[in-house]
Amino acid sequence: MKSVLTLVALVTLSSPALAQTAPTTPKFLAADISLRARTGTTNQPTMTGGVLRGGRYDLRNATMLDLMELVRQVPVASHVKDYAVRLVMATHTKTENAAPIANQYLRFGSSPRGGQALVLAGKVRALVHGRFNVSFDDIHAVAAPALRHRLILNFEAEAEGITTDHIISQILNDVPREAAVAV
């Protein structure tokens, strides 16, 4: 039984040796890295420097650090970044930007690190889906994993069985993707 894991990533050409041999090459190249994992396979080297071991993909430290640096270089449009900030601000209770459900069921909202987590996770998701920039859909998809542990429920929410996932879902419905323009 085969399962295919496809990672679409950018490969940096930051190596001094590569820079000397190809000075006009753009800093980033698109690469489609397909790994076929089979159950019970022997160790197989891959083009990213990792190894398939028993159907699992392990990266070496250097490769992992390169991918971490790569993720941080993915661009985020200002309107997408603004959307992430508005989502975090909607979790802050008793503010003008607070979502009604946050005022009702949250004791404390997300810190600014929640916004950073949204953007960083959105960058990873964009790369995994073969895109080179973050979209609204990326922020929307990573909102629950990035924010669920950052919200503190109040007694009313716990008594009614309301979860942070329910609150995040409602906030995603309440906060428009495009910011309202002040006239």
C-alpha distance (Angstrom), angle and dihedral (degrees) to the residues before:
residue distance angle dihedral
M1 . . .
K2 3.80 . .
S3 3.74 128.3 .
V4 3.77 119.3 -172.8
L5 3.77 121.4 -147.1
T6 3.78 111.7 -166.5
L7 3.75 119.3 -168.5
V8 3.76 117.7 -175.4
A9 3.75 107.5 -161.0
L10 3.76 141.0 159.0
V11 3.77 116.1 -112.9
T12 3.78 115.7 -147.1
L13 3.74 121.9 -139.5
S14 3.77 95.4 -152.6
S15 3.80 95.1 128.5
P16 3.84 112.3 115.1
A17 3.81 90.0 -135.6
L18 3.79 92.1 54.8
A19 3.78 91.7 44.1
Q20 3.83 90.5 56.7
T21 3.79 94.7 47.5
A22 3.79 96.1 44.0
P23 3.82 110.1 23.7
T24 3.82 93.0 161.3
T25 3.80 94.9 50.3
P26 3.83 113.2 114.2
K27 3.77 115.5 -108.2
F28 3.79 92.4 -113.7
L29 3.78 131.2 45.8
A30 3.78 125.4 -172.0
A31 3.77 113.5 -123.1
D32 3.76 129.1 -178.0
I33 3.79 107.9 -149.9
S34 3.77 113.9 -167.8
L35 3.76 119.8 -172.0
R36 3.78 121.5 -171.4
A37 3.75 110.4 -154.6
R38 3.77 117.9 -162.6
T39 3.73 124.8 -174.8
G40 3.78 111.4 -106.3
T41 3.79 95.4 13.2
T42 3.76 122.4 156.7
N43 3.78 121.0 -119.6
Q44 3.81 109.8 -65.3
P45 3.81 123.3 -175.0
T46 3.81 115.6 -133.2
M47 3.78 133.1 -155.7
T48 3.81 92.4 -103.3
G49 3.78 94.3 59.7
G50 3.77 94.2 -103.7
V51 3.78 128.0 117.5
L52 3.79 131.4 -131.7
R53 3.78 106.2 -132.9
G54 3.77 118.0 -177.4
G55 3.80 91.7 -24.8
R56 3.82 94.0 -47.9
Y57 3.79 125.4 109.4
D58 3.82 116.6 -131.2
L59 3.79 122.1 -172.5
R60 3.74 124.0 -151.5
N61 3.81 116.5 -121.7
A62 3.79 94.7 -107.0
T63 3.79 92.3 52.1
M64 3.80 92.3 46.9
L65 3.81 91.0 51.0
D66 3.81 90.1 49.7
L67 3.80 90.9 51.9
M68 3.81 91.1 48.0
E69 3.80 90.0 53.0
L70 3.79 90.3 45.9
V71 3.80 93.0 53.8
R72 3.79 91.1 54.1
Q73 3.83 90.3 55.3
V74 3.81 94.8 58.4
P75 3.82 108.2 112.9
V76 3.79 122.6 -121.2
A77 3.79 119.8 -159.5
S78 3.79 115.4 -125.1
H79 3.82 93.3 -118.0
V80 3.83 91.0 53.4
K81 3.80 90.9 48.1
D82 3.81 88.6 49.0
Y83 3.82 89.4 53.2
A84 3.81 90.6 54.0
V85 3.81 90.4 50.2
R86 3.81 91.7 48.7
L87 3.82 90.2 51.3
V88 3.80 90.8 53.6
M89 3.81 92.3 44.4
A90 3.82 89.7 51.7
T91 3.82 88.1 63.8
H92 3.82 93.1 58.2
T93 3.78 109.1 100.1
K94 3.80 123.2 -133.4
T95 3.79 95.6 15.3
E96 3.79 129.5 116.6
N97 3.83 90.4 -109.4
A98 3.81 95.7 48.9
A99 3.78 118.4 122.2
P100 3.82 113.1 -124.5
I101 3.80 91.3 -117.3
A102 3.82 90.2 54.1
N103 3.80 91.4 54.3
Q104 3.78 90.3 49.5
Y105 3.82 102.6 43.1
L106 3.80 110.5 18.8
R107 3.76 128.9 84.6
F108 3.82 93.9 -175.9
G109 3.79 130.2 9.5
S110 3.77 130.7 -147.2
S111 3.79 122.5 -61.3
P112 3.82 122.0 -128.5
R113 3.80 87.4 -91.1
G114 3.81 86.3 70.4
G115 3.79 88.7 64.7
Q116 3.78 90.8 47.8
A117 3.81 89.8 50.9
L118 3.82 91.1 49.7
V119 3.80 92.6 52.8
L120 3.81 95.9 43.0
A121 3.81 93.7 46.8
G122 3.82 88.7 46.1
K123 3.81 89.2 55.4
V124 3.80 91.3 52.2
R125 3.79 91.6 48.1
A126 3.81 91.6 49.5
L127 3.81 91.4 53.7
V128 3.80 93.2 45.9
H129 3.81 89.2 52.4
G130 3.80 92.1 50.0
R131 3.78 99.1 -105.3
F132 3.77 128.0 125.2
N133 3.80 98.6 -147.7
V134 3.80 136.9 44.0
S135 3.80 120.1 -101.5
F136 3.80 134.1 -165.0
D137 3.80 88.2 -103.6
D138 3.80 90.7 58.3
I139 3.81 91.9 53.5
H140 3.80 90.4 45.0
A141 3.82 92.6 50.3
V142 3.81 95.4 50.1
A143 3.80 97.3 40.8
A144 3.81 96.8 95.7
P145 3.82 97.1 47.2
A146 3.82 91.7 43.1
L147 3.80 97.7 46.1
R148 3.82 109.5 25.8
H149 3.79 95.3 88.2
R150 3.81 92.4 42.3
L151 3.80 96.4 63.1
I152 3.81 120.8 84.0
L153 3.80 114.3 -152.9
N154 3.79 122.2 -141.3
F155 3.79 125.3 -131.4
E156 3.81 93.4 -93.7
A157 3.82 91.8 57.0
E158 3.79 92.7 48.0
A159 3.82 91.7 47.0
E160 3.82 91.4 51.1
G161 3.81 94.4 43.9
I162 3.81 94.3 -115.8
T163 3.81 113.1 161.2
T164 3.78 130.0 -152.4
D165 3.82 88.2 -116.0
H166 3.81 89.4 59.7
I167 3.80 90.9 50.3
I168 3.81 92.9 47.5
S169 3.80 90.5 48.8
Q170 3.81 91.0 52.7
I171 3.82 92.0 46.3
L172 3.82 89.7 51.6
N173 3.80 88.0 54.1
D174 3.82 93.4 46.0
V175 3.81 100.9 45.7
P176 3.82 112.1 76.0
R177 3.78 117.8 -134.7
E178 3.77 92.4 -132.3
A179 3.80 117.8 56.8
A180 3.78 118.2 -120.3
V181 3.79 111.0 -106.0
A182 3.81 114.8 -127.5
V183 3.78 112.9 -131.1
